[in-house]
Amino acid sequence: MTHDSLHAFTESARSISLSKQPTAQQVHDVCSKCVQMAADYFDGPVTMTLVGLRVVREPVRARRA
C-alpha cells in the first residue's frame, strides 16, 4: 500500500464522516479511494460492487509499467 493511497482514503473517510448527510459524490469517492488502497496493497486489480455502484481499480505500479 502506498502512503499516497492511504492518505487519500483517510481524507475521503474524514470528509464523509463529518457530513450530516453524505452526498452520492462523497460515497463514490470514499469507495473509490478504498478500492485503490486495496489494489495497491494486494498489488492486483480489485473490484468493489455496491447497489448501483461498481468501482474497479488496479495498483498504481501496474499502471506505470
Buried (B, 14 or more C-beta within 10 A) or exposed (E): BBEEBBEBBEEBBEEBEEEEEBEEEBBBBBBBBBBBBBBBBEEEEBEBEEEEEEBEBBBBEEEEE
